[in-house]
Amino acid sequence: MSQPQQSHQPAASARTVLISGASIAGPALAYWLGRHGFRPTVVELSPALRPGGQAVDFRGETHLSVLQRMGVLEDLRRIQTGGSPMTFVDADGKQLLHLPAEFAGGDVEVLRGDLSRVLYEASLPFTEYVFGDSVSSLTETATGVDVTFLDSPPRTFDLVIGADGLHSHVRRLAFGPESDHVTHLGHYAATWTLPNDLDLRPGTGSIGYNAPGRLASVGASRTDPTRAGAFLVFASPELTYDRHDPEAHKAILKRAFAGLPWKVDHLLASLTNADDLYFDSISRADVPTWSTGRIALVGDAACGATIGGMGTGTGIVAAYVLAGELSRSPHDHRAAFTRYESLLRTYAQGCQKSGDRTGPFLAPSSKLGLRLRNGLLSRRRVLDWMLKAGADVTTLSLPTYTTARESTGAMRTTR
């Protein structure tokens, strides 16, 4: 591990907070905690920030207000994708349905890796980052949480926050097994990159083919016209497999999509050389209470959905509120956690519900279901109603918090 690079360190008496996860909610929370005078440390299992990834979006005034208050909204506008149109075709490539960019892309859409980098850079002056490591145990005491790591020496923190996603390791350690909190929603999804040898044009979005219970789609990279991104969804009961074995994931995908027409064979063949495959169930996390003692959850770890639950925007909002409530009572974490959950739970659950419909929308289970989806969404009035409903559910009256400082440095660690 490299030596910490230090600048203007906060006062030694500032409360220390360990955050597990450096994707979206983790860096956002670190930023706000640093602004409020806390000393955040972010631990991330990956050896570095993960680049690329699927596009994620922000919708409505609440999301944009938090980004504006963070000072990153204009940065994100400069690197936004412009949205992701979706076109569904039959086996011969004839268009059946076209969804405009704003349907999937919201008000601001960026690549997940780009968003993670912007949030990381915003939080860096306040935050210590430890990459390539993970929490291995949590022991709460009367004065803090004793934490052991896979690699780093043990440390003690005032508070610990799980911002490590739907499969949260902190949640398993502090709240119980994943099976108690995560519900399989009947579908699986996969993404990976491949050479753009199908002559797909950047900026035109994705093209997808459906069979009952299955979707195979592909679109040109927004930043590299020589590359493309595949996206597959299929219906299935919950499967047993090693979440960390990409070869097992590839075998599952090849079985699920074997024999389909259009460009499916080409996509499946590209799996052989795919080194960035993402594969997971479409699932939902429901935790009865988002905190226990000195440990709390934020983002998808607390109330998330794999796809379509507006988890990115919700995570940004939750990070803002959690840090703000801790700033209101920095030495009474229980009261702060209670206020945080009271303000956010109904809002987060309302956003999360749309994730329940993602699998059936992308991969309807029958030919009739496919015809109904294509027919309904070909009507502009239906699209406008769905866009308005999405904006309404993401609206929350945001509290205003006074930050302890505008800009001070802390320490940063990379490994």
VENRAGI-V600483 format. One record per run of one state. SS is the DSSP state (alpha for helix, beta for strand, coil for the rest). FROM is the first residue (numbers start at 1). TO is the last residue. If there is no record, write none. Layout:
{{SS FROM TO} {SS FROM TO}}
This chain:
{{coil 1 4} {beta 5 6} {coil 7 15} {beta 16 20} {coil 21 24} {alpha 25 35} {coil 36 38} {beta 39 44} {coil 45 54} {beta 55 58} {coil 59 59} {alpha 60 70} {coil 71 72} {alpha 73 79} {coil 80 85} {beta 86 89} {coil 90 94} {beta 95 99} {coil 100 100} {alpha 101 105} {coil 106 107} {beta 108 111} {alpha 112 126} {beta 127 131} {coil 132 134} {beta 135 140} {coil 141 144} {beta 145 149} {coil 150 154} {beta 155 157} {coil 158 158} {beta 159 162} {coil 163 168} {alpha 169 175} {coil 176 177} {alpha 178 180} {coil 181 181} {beta 182 195} {coil 196 205} {beta 206 211} {coil 212 213} {beta 214 220} {coil 221 226} {beta 227 235} {coil 236 245} {alpha 246 257} {coil 258 263} {alpha 264 273} {coil 274 277} {beta 278 285} {coil 286 290} {beta 291 292} {coil 293 294} {beta 295 297} {coil 298 299} {alpha 300 303} {coil 304 304} {beta 305 305} {coil 306 310} {alpha 311 328} {coil 329 332} {alpha 333 356} {coil 357 357} {alpha 358 362} {coil 363 366} {alpha 367 377} {coil 378 379} {alpha 380 393} {coil 394 410} {beta 411 412} {coil 413 415}}
